[in-house]
Amino acid sequence: MTLRQICGERIRRRRMALGWTQQEFAKVTGIPYPTLSRIEHGEQSMHYERVVALADVLDVSTDYLLNRTDDPAPPKKCPRPRNGAAVG
């Protein structure tokens, strides 16, 4: 299976777990239904902005969608440094 197919399958499974039809998911994401169908079938590649947006809507990590982990949990948000403080 290609990465595009794996990502599409994970999007489809998560959408279904949330109880959304493709049409409902298209409305929530603002992605046209035909495009969403092609993404889920692994026939359409995506820009990283779209991967991030889909991960946010599905409440999963981008690493999960991109097959870098099998854990769908989104990462915990780290507090941002204040006043330009240096990080680590």
MMTF fields as JSON, N, C-alpha, C and O atoms, coordinates in Angstrom:
{
  "mmtfVersion": "1.0.0",
  "mmtfProducer": "UNKNOWN",
  "numBonds": 351,
  "numAtoms": 352,
  "numGroups": 88,
  "numChains": 1,
  "numModels": 1,
  "chainsPerModel": [1],
  "groupsPerChain": [88],
  "chainIdList": ["A"],
  "bondAtomList": [4, 2, 8, 6, 12, 10, 16, 14, 20, 18, 24, 22, 28, 26, 32, 30, 36, 34, 40, 38, 44, 42, 48, 46, 52, 50, 56, 54, 60, 58, 64, 62, 68, 66, 72, 70, 76, 74, 80, 78, 84, 82, 88, 86, 92, 90, 96, 94, 100, 98, 104, 102, 108, 106, 112, 110, 116, 114, 120, 118, 124, 122, 128, 126, 132, 130, 136, 134, 140, 138, 144, 142, 148, 146, 152, 150, 156, 154, 160, 158, 164, 162, 168, 166, 172, 170, 176, 174, 180, 178, 184, 182, 188, 186, 192, 190, 196, 194, 200, 198, 204, 202, 208, 206, 212, 210, 216, 214, 220, 218, 224, 222, 228, 226, 232, 230, 236, 234, 240, 238, 244, 242, 248, 246, 252, 250, 256, 254, 260, 258, 264, 262, 268, 266, 272, 270, 276, 274, 280, 278, 284, 282, 288, 286, 292, 290, 296, 294, 300, 298, 304, 302, 308, 306, 312, 310, 316, 314, 320, 318, 324, 322, 328, 326, 332, 330, 336, 334, 340, 338, 344, 342, 348, 346],
  "bondOrderList": [1, 1, 1, 1, 1, 1, 1, 1, 1, 1, 1, 1, 1, 1, 1, 1, 1, 1, 1, 1, 1, 1, 1, 1, 1, 1, 1, 1, 1, 1, 1, 1, 1, 1, 1, 1, 1, 1, 1, 1, 1, 1, 1, 1, 1, 1, 1, 1, 1, 1, 1, 1, 1, 1, 1, 1, 1, 1, 1, 1, 1, 1, 1, 1, 1, 1, 1, 1, 1, 1, 1, 1, 1, 1, 1, 1, 1, 1, 1, 1, 1, 1, 1, 1, 1, 1, 1],
  "groupList": [{"groupName": "MET", "atomNameList": ["N", "CA", "C", "O"], "elementList": ["N", "C", "C", "O"], "formalChargeList": [0, 0, 0, 0], "bondAtomList": [1, 0, 2, 1, 3, 2], "bondOrderList": [1, 1, 2], "singleLetterCode": "M", "chemCompType": "L-PEPTIDE LINKING"}, {"groupName": "THR", "atomNameList": ["N", "CA", "C", "O"], "elementList": ["N", "C", "C", "O"], "formalChargeList": [0, 0, 0, 0], "bondAtomList": [1, 0, 2, 1, 3, 2], "bondOrderList": [1, 1, 2], "singleLetterCode": "T", "chemCompType": "L-PEPTIDE LINKING"}, {"groupName": "LEU", "atomNameList": ["N", "CA", "C", "O"], "elementList": ["N", "C", "C", "O"], "formalChargeList": [0, 0, 0, 0], "bondAtomList": [1, 0, 2, 1, 3, 2], "bondOrderList": [1, 1, 2], "singleLetterCode": "L", "chemCompType": "L-PEPTIDE LINKING"}, {"groupName": "ARG", "atomNameList": ["N", "CA", "C", "O"], "elementList": ["N", "C", "C", "O"], "formalChargeList": [0, 0, 0, 0], "bondAtomList": [1, 0, 2, 1, 3, 2], "bondOrderList": [1, 1, 2], "singleLetterCode": "R", "chemCompType": "L-PEPTIDE LINKING"}, {"groupName": "GLN", "atomNameList": ["N", "CA", "C", "O"], "elementList": ["N", "C", "C", "O"], "formalChargeList": [0, 0, 0, 0], "bondAtomList": [1, 0, 2, 1, 3, 2], "bondOrderList": [1, 1, 2], "singleLetterCode": "Q", "chemCompType": "L-PEPTIDE LINKING"}, {"groupName": "ILE", "atomNameList": ["N", "CA", "C", "O"], "elementList": ["N", "C", "C", "O"], "formalChargeList": [0, 0, 0, 0], "bondAtomList": [1, 0, 2, 1, 3, 2], "bondOrderList": [1, 1, 2], "singleLetterCode": "I", "chemCompType": "L-PEPTIDE LINKING"}, {"groupName": "CYS", "atomNameList": ["N", "CA", "C", "O"], "elementList": ["N", "C", "C", "O"], "formalChargeList": [0, 0, 0, 0], "bondAtomList": [1, 0, 2, 1, 3, 2], "bondOrderList": [1, 1, 2], "singleLetterCode": "C", "chemCompType": "L-PEPTIDE LINKING"}, {"groupName": "GLY", "atomNameList": ["N", "CA", "C", "O"], "elementList": ["N", "C", "C", "O"], "formalChargeList": [0, 0, 0, 0], "bondAtomList": [1, 0, 2, 1, 3, 2], "bondOrderList": [1, 1, 2], "singleLetterCode": "G", "chemCompType": "PEPTIDE LINKING"}, {"groupName": "GLU", "atomNameList": ["N", "CA", "C", "O"], "elementList": ["N", "C", "C", "O"], "formalChargeList": [0, 0, 0, 0], "bondAtomList": [1, 0, 2, 1, 3, 2], "bondOrderList": [1, 1, 2], "singleLetterCode": "E", "chemCompType": "L-PEPTIDE LINKING"}, {"groupName": "ALA", "atomNameList": ["N", "CA", "C", "O"], "elementList": ["N", "C", "C", "O"], "formalChargeList": [0, 0, 0, 0], "bondAtomList": [1, 0, 2, 1, 3, 2], "bondOrderList": [1, 1, 2], "singleLetterCode": "A", "chemCompType": "L-PEPTIDE LINKING"}, {"groupName": "TRP", "atomNameList": ["N", "CA", "C", "O"], "elementList": ["N", "C", "C", "O"], "formalChargeList": [0, 0, 0, 0], "bondAtomList": [1, 0, 2, 1, 3, 2], "bondOrderList": [1, 1, 2], "singleLetterCode": "W", "chemCompType": "L-PEPTIDE LINKING"}, {"groupName": "PHE", "atomNameList": ["N", "CA", "C", "O"], "elementList": ["N", "C", "C", "O"], "formalChargeList": [0, 0, 0, 0], "bondAtomList": [1, 0, 2, 1, 3, 2], "bondOrderList": [1, 1, 2], "singleLetterCode": "F", "chemCompType": "L-PEPTIDE LINKING"}, {"groupName": "LYS", "atomNameList": ["N", "CA", "C", "O"], "elementList": ["N", "C", "C", "O"], "formalChargeList": [0, 0, 0, 0], "bondAtomList": [1, 0, 2, 1, 3, 2], "bondOrderList": [1, 1, 2], "singleLetterCode": "K", "chemCompType": "L-PEPTIDE LINKING"}, {"groupName": "VAL", "atomNameList": ["N", "CA", "C", "O"], "elementList": ["N", "C", "C", "O"], "formalChargeList": [0, 0, 0, 0], "bondAtomList": [1, 0, 2, 1, 3, 2], "bondOrderList": [1, 1, 2], "singleLetterCode": "V", "chemCompType": "L-PEPTIDE LINKING"}, {"groupName": "PRO", "atomNameList": ["N", "CA", "C", "O"], "elementList": ["N", "C", "C", "O"], "formalChargeList": [0, 0, 0, 0], "bondAtomList": [1, 0, 2, 1, 3, 2], "bondOrderList": [1, 1, 2], "singleLetterCode": "P", "chemCompType": "L-PEPTIDE LINKING"}, {"groupName": "TYR", "atomNameList": ["N", "CA", "C", "O"], "elementList": ["N", "C", "C", "O"], "formalChargeList": [0, 0, 0, 0], "bondAtomList": [1, 0, 2, 1, 3, 2], "bondOrderList": [1, 1, 2], "singleLetterCode": "Y", "chemCompType": "L-PEPTIDE LINKING"}, {"groupName": "SER", "atomNameList": ["N", "CA", "C", "O"], "elementList": ["N", "C", "C", "O"], "formalChargeList": [0, 0, 0, 0], "bondAtomList": [1, 0, 2, 1, 3, 2], "bondOrderList": [1, 1, 2], "singleLetterCode": "S", "chemCompType": "L-PEPTIDE LINKING"}, {"groupName": "HIS", "atomNameList": ["N", "CA", "C", "O"], "elementList": ["N", "C", "C", "O"], "formalChargeList": [0, 0, 0, 0], "bondAtomList": [1, 0, 2, 1, 3, 2], "bondOrderList": [1, 1, 2], "singleLetterCode": "H", "chemCompType": "L-PEPTIDE LINKING"}, {"groupName": "ASP", "atomNameList": ["N", "CA", "C", "O"], "elementList": ["N", "C", "C", "O"], "formalChargeList": [0, 0, 0, 0], "bondAtomList": [1, 0, 2, 1, 3, 2], "bondOrderList": [1, 1, 2], "singleLetterCode": "D", "chemCompType": "L-PEPTIDE LINKING"}, {"groupName": "ASN", "atomNameList": ["N", "CA", "C", "O"], "elementList": ["N", "C", "C", "O"], "formalChargeList": [0, 0, 0, 0], "bondAtomList": [1, 0, 2, 1, 3, 2], "bondOrderList": [1, 1, 2], "singleLetterCode": "N", "chemCompType": "L-PEPTIDE LINKING"}],
  "groupTypeList": [0, 1, 2, 3, 4, 5, 6, 7, 8, 3, 5, 3, 3, 3, 3, 0, 9, 2, 7, 10, 1, 4, 4, 8, 11, 9, 12, 13, 1, 7, 5, 14, 15, 14, 1, 2, 16, 3, 5, 8, 17, 7, 8, 4, 16, 0, 17, 15, 8, 3, 13, 13, 9, 2, 9, 18, 13, 2, 18, 13, 16, 1, 18, 15, 2, 2, 19, 3, 1, 18, 18, 14, 9, 14, 14, 12, 12, 6, 14, 3, 14, 3, 19, 7, 9, 9, 13, 7],
  "groupIdList": [1, 2, 3, 4, 5, 6, 7, 8, 9, 10, 11, 12, 13, 14, 15, 16, 17, 18, 19, 20, 21, 22, 23, 24, 25, 26, 27, 28, 29, 30, 31, 32, 33, 34, 35, 36, 37, 38, 39, 40, 41, 42, 43, 44, 45, 46, 47, 48, 49, 50, 51, 52, 53, 54, 55, 56, 57, 58, 59, 60, 61, 62, 63, 64, 65, 66, 67, 68, 69, 70, 71, 72, 73, 74, 75, 76, 77, 78, 79, 80, 81, 82, 83, 84, 85, 86, 87, 88],
  "secStructList": [7, 7, 2, 2, 2, 2, 2, 2, 2, 2, 2, 2, 2, 2, 2, 2, 2, 6, 6, 7, 7, 2, 2, 2, 2, 2, 2, 2, 2, 6, 7, 7, 2, 2, 2, 2, 2, 2, 2, 2, 6, 6, 7, 7, 7, 7, 7, 2, 2, 2, 2, 2, 2, 2, 2, 2, 2, 2, 6, 7, 7, 2, 2, 2, 2, 6, 6, 1, 7, 1, 7, 7, 7, 7, 7, 7, 7, 7, 7, 7, 7, 1, 6, 6, 7, 7, 7, 7],
  "xCoordList": [0.842, 0.0, 0.885, 1.894, 0.51, 1.279, 0.912, -0.111, 1.745, 1.473, 0.153, -0.617, -0.108, -1.361, -2.566, -3.567, -2.47, -3.553, -3.718, -4.839, -2.604, -2.656, -3.291, -4.162, -2.855, -3.404, -4.894, -5.67, -5.309, -6.722, -7.539, -8.643, -7.002, -7.699, -7.848, -8.894, -6.825, -6.895, -7.894, -8.608, -7.934, -8.925, -10.327, -11.204, -10.539, -11.851, -12.284, -13.42, -11.381, -11.721, -12.084, -13.045, -11.311, -11.582, -12.9, -13.681, -13.139, -14.402, -15.573, -16.549, -15.477, -16.549, -16.712, -17.831, -15.59, -15.652, -16.371, -17.015, -16.26, -16.938, -18.395, -19.143, -18.792, -20.175, -20.56, -21.742, -19.564, -19.829, -19.885, -19.1, -20.821, -20.811, -19.747, -19.241, -19.418, -18.47, -19.037, -18.298, -20.33, -20.95, -20.873, -20.577, -21.139, -21.037, -19.6, -19.342, -18.678, -17.26, -16.808, -16.009, -17.314, -16.983, -17.44, -16.718, -18.633, -19.119, -18.259, -17.934, -17.886, -17.077, -15.696, -15.18, -15.106, -13.741, -13.674, -12.642, -14.766, -14.743, -14.072, -13.791, -13.816, -13.207, -14.34, -15.217, -14.347, -15.409, -15.507, -14.498, -16.746, -16.991, -16.183, -15.573, -16.15, -15.371, -13.884, -13.248, -13.343, -11.931, -11.719, -10.754, -12.609, -12.523, -12.607, -11.876, -13.477, -13.603, -12.299, -11.857, -11.683, -10.401, -9.299, -8.442, -9.309, -8.315, -8.486, -7.511, -9.724, -9.979, -9.642, -9.294, -9.74, -9.413, -7.937, -7.524, -7.151, -5.729, -5.421, -4.35, -6.348, -6.176, -5.764, -5.469, -5.744, -5.46, -4.385, -4.525, -3.324, -2.318, -2.775, -3.695, -2.117, -2.518, -1.301, -0.198, -1.528, -0.518, -0.49, -1.477, 0.621, 0.727, -0.27, -0.672, -0.679, -1.682, -3.008, -3.69, -3.35, -4.588, -4.458, -5.419, -3.29, -3.071, -3.248, -3.895, -2.678, -2.797, -4.256, -4.733, -4.966, -6.368, -7.222, -8.085, -6.996, -7.753, -7.441, -8.343, -6.18, -5.801, -6.498, -6.968, -6.567, -7.242, -8.724, -9.251, -9.401, -10.839, -11.102, -12.08, -10.229, -10.412, -9.874, -10.069, -9.197, -8.592, -7.598, -7.631, -6.717, -5.624, -4.336, -4.368, -3.22, -1.945, -1.665, -2.156, -0.879, -0.453, 0.438, 0.425, 1.204, 2.038, 1.187, 1.592, 0.016, -0.89, -1.36, -1.32, -1.801, -2.266, -1.156, -1.414, 0.075, 1.206, 1.915, 3.017, 1.279, 1.776, 3.119, 3.901, 3.379, 4.619, 4.408, 5.368, 3.124, 2.764, 1.396, 0.607, 1.132, -0.191, -1.09, -2.254, -0.544, -1.313, -1.989, -1.308, -3.323, -4.004, -4.079, -4.435, -3.75, -3.899, -3.078, -1.896, -3.706, -2.939, -1.931, -2.161, -0.822, 0.185, -0.372, -1.219, 0.127, -0.261, 0.378, 1.522, -0.361, 0.146, 1.147, 0.869, 2.303, 3.319, 3.106, 2.766, 3.305, 3.166, 4.247, 5.392, 3.875, 4.852, 5.644, 5.107, 6.934, 7.739, 7.212, 6.749, 7.286, 6.812, 7.964, 9.104, 7.663, 8.615, 9.892, 10.976, 9.769, 10.926, 11.967, 13.118, 11.594, 12.546, 13.054, 12.299, 14.303, 14.919, 14.389, 14.08, 14.288, 13.841, 15.039, 15.857, 15.13, 16.082, 17.412, 18.27],
  "yCoordList": [-1.184, 0.0, 1.244, 1.295, 2.227, 3.465, 4.363, 4.157, 5.344, 6.298, 7.02, 7.245, 7.378, 8.051, 7.168, 7.663, 5.871, 4.943, 4.761, 4.727, 4.646, 4.496, 5.72, 5.6, 6.892, 8.146, 8.223, 8.563, 7.917, 7.942, 6.971, 7.294, 5.788, 4.775, 5.221, 5.004, 5.831, 6.309, 7.462, 7.558, 8.315, 9.401, 8.805, 9.207, 7.853, 7.224, 6.532, 6.7, 5.753, 5.037, 5.995, 5.765, 7.072, 8.027, 8.763, 8.98, 9.14, 9.798, 8.895, 9.35, 7.635, 6.693, 6.48, 6.356, 6.439, 6.286, 7.47, 7.323, 8.635, 9.825, 9.887, 10.776, 8.942, 8.857, 9.814, 10.103, 10.317, 11.266, 10.555, 9.646, 10.978, 10.555, 11.393, 12.369, 11.007, 11.819, 13.209, 14.193, 13.296, 14.592, 15.489, 16.679, 14.914, 15.685, 16.12, 17.256, 15.213, 15.512, 16.608, 17.469, 16.575, 17.61, 18.979, 19.965, 19.042, 20.318, 20.809, 21.994, 19.905, 20.28, 20.776, 21.743, 20.118, 20.457, 21.542, 22.194, 21.743, 22.694, 22.143, 22.885, 20.838, 20.176, 19.607, 18.926, 19.864, 19.324, 17.797, 17.097, 17.307, 15.875, 15.017, 14.039, 15.338, 14.492, 14.432, 13.387, 15.549, 15.577, 14.705, 13.944, 14.814, 14.004, 12.513, 11.705, 12.161, 10.766, 10.262, 9.153, 11.081, 10.685, 10.571, 9.692, 11.451, 11.379, 10.066, 9.353, 9.743, 8.528, 7.263, 6.242, 7.318, 6.159, 6.136, 5.267, 7.086, 7.106, 7.539, 7.235, 8.246, 8.684, 10.147, 10.635, 10.846, 12.291, 12.576, 12.192, 13.243, 13.668, 14.976, 15.629, 15.351, 16.562, 17.402, 16.888, 18.699, 19.599, 19.429, 18.998, 19.76, 19.546, 20.383, 19.986, 21.532, 22.334, 21.568, 21.649, 20.839, 20.059, 18.879, 18.545, 18.247, 17.142, 17.651, 16.999, 18.808, 19.402, 19.725, 19.437, 20.318, 20.675, 19.431, 19.436, 18.377, 17.145, 16.508, 16.024, 16.505, 15.959, 16.726, 16.123, 18.045, 18.861, 18.521, 18.343, 18.428, 18.127, 16.722, 16.505, 15.775, 14.391, 14.139, 13.06, 15.136, 15.042, 13.881, 13.071, 13.837, 12.866, 13.616, 14.787, 12.946, 13.583, 13.441, 12.523, 14.355, 14.23, 13.0, 12.352, 12.678, 11.472, 10.227, 9.299, 10.202, 9.061, 8.999, 7.935, 10.122, 10.127, 9.751, 9.127, 10.126, 9.878, 8.561, 8.32, 7.705, 6.368, 6.356, 5.415, 7.401, 7.445, 6.882, 6.623, 6.69, 6.073, 5.424, 5.814, 4.439, 3.813, 4.417, 4.038, 5.361, 6.029, 7.26, 8.206, 7.257, 8.393, 9.638, 10.711, 9.515, 10.651, 11.846, 11.709, 13.014, 14.208, 14.532, 14.209, 15.161, 15.5, 16.524, 17.35, 16.441, 17.445, 18.77, 18.817, 19.828, 21.163, 21.601, 21.54, 22.04, 22.569, 24.072, 24.751, 24.583, 26.04, 26.745, 26.296, 27.832, 28.608, 29.51, 30.02, 29.707, 30.604, 32.029, 32.469, 32.73, 34.114, 35.09, 34.787, 36.238, 37.335, 36.958, 37.418, 36.132, 35.788, 34.94, 34.894, 34.271, 33.442, 32.316, 31.765, 31.983, 30.926, 29.584, 29.394, 28.65, 27.305, 26.386, 26.403, 25.572, 24.496, 24.705, 23.832],
  "zCoordList": [0.0, 0.0, 0.0, 0.704, -0.778, -0.837, 0.348, 1.0, 0.614, 1.689, 1.437, 2.37, 0.208, -0.14, 0.212, 0.729, -0.065, 0.251, 1.759, 2.266, 2.469, 3.925, 4.561, 5.422, 4.138, 4.677, 4.393, 5.286, 3.182, 2.817, 3.642, 4.079, 3.854, 4.646, 6.1, 6.712, 6.642, 8.021, 8.159, 9.156, 7.169, 7.171, 7.117, 7.881, 6.22, 6.073, 7.359, 7.803, 7.961, 9.196, 10.321, 11.056, 10.455, 11.534, 11.281, 12.207, 10.036, 9.685, 10.054, 10.652, 9.703, 10.0, 11.512, 12.01, 12.233, 13.69, 14.331, 15.371, 13.711, 14.214, 13.756, 14.164, 12.909, 12.466, 11.356, 11.167, 10.608, 9.534, 8.188, 7.921, 7.345, 5.949, 5.236, 5.79, 4.018, 3.257, 3.007, 3.028, 2.773, 2.524, 3.772, 3.665, 4.95, 6.191, 6.435, 6.832, 6.196, 6.39, 5.431, 5.8, 4.208, 3.228, 3.725, 3.579, 4.311, 4.85, 5.993, 6.064, 6.893, 8.061, 7.636, 8.197, 6.652, 6.242, 5.182, 5.026, 4.451, 3.351, 2.107, 1.166, 2.1, 0.946, 0.089, 0.621, -1.206, -2.046, -1.922, -1.832, -1.919, -1.774, -2.758, -2.327, -4.061, -4.983, -4.621, -4.755, -4.165, -3.765, -2.543, -2.476, -1.586, -0.376, -0.705, -0.133, -1.605, -2.024, -2.63, -2.331, -3.483, -4.099, -3.051, -3.152, -2.043, -0.966, -0.212, 0.028, 0.163, 0.922, 0.135, 0.728, -1.167, -2.0, -2.424, -3.192, -1.923, -2.236, -3.648, -4.172, -4.273, -5.654, -5.762, -6.853, -4.63, -4.626, -3.582, -2.421, -3.99, -3.019, -2.389, -2.882, -1.29, -0.567, -0.214, -0.029, -0.125, 0.418, 1.925, 2.521, 2.537, 3.986, 4.771, 5.864, 4.244, 4.95, 5.078, 6.1, 4.039, 4.066, 5.028, 5.721, 5.08, 6.019, 7.445, 8.266, 7.737, 9.07, 9.38, 10.478, 8.428, 8.64, 8.876, 9.754, 8.113, 8.309, 9.656, 10.34, 10.038, 11.345, 12.465, 13.43, 12.344, 13.361, 13.451, 14.549, 12.31, 12.297, 12.847, 13.562, 12.511, 12.952, 14.357, 14.916, 14.928, 16.257, 16.351, 17.277, 15.353, 15.321, 15.004, 14.625, 15.157, 14.819, 13.325, 12.669, 12.814, 11.418, 11.267, 10.221, 12.29, 12.234, 12.04, 11.34, 12.652, 12.466, 11.012, 10.394, 10.469, 9.084, 8.117, 7.088, 8.439, 7.547, 7.846, 7.352, 8.659, 8.97, 9.698, 9.556, 10.476, 11.261, 12.655, 13.381, 13.031, 14.301, 14.138, 13.277, 14.967, 14.967, 16.04, 16.166, 16.817, 17.866, 17.264, 16.868, 17.19, 16.576, 17.453, 16.966, 18.734, 19.655, 19.193, 18.876, 19.155, 18.783, 19.873, 21.039, 19.517, 20.533, 21.514, 21.174, 22.723, 23.717, 23.342, 22.891, 23.53, 23.19, 24.244, 25.442, 23.797, 24.702, 24.841, 23.872, 26.041, 26.183, 25.381, 25.322, 24.78, 23.995, 24.93, 25.913, 24.618, 25.455, 25.368, 24.316, 26.467, 26.487, 26.325, 26.675, 25.805, 25.689, 24.963, 25.322, 23.953, 23.142, 23.848, 23.413, 24.921, 25.665, 24.773, 23.972, 24.906, 24.117, 24.583, 25.759, 23.636, 23.952, 23.949, 23.029, 25.007, 25.199, 24.678, 24.807]
}
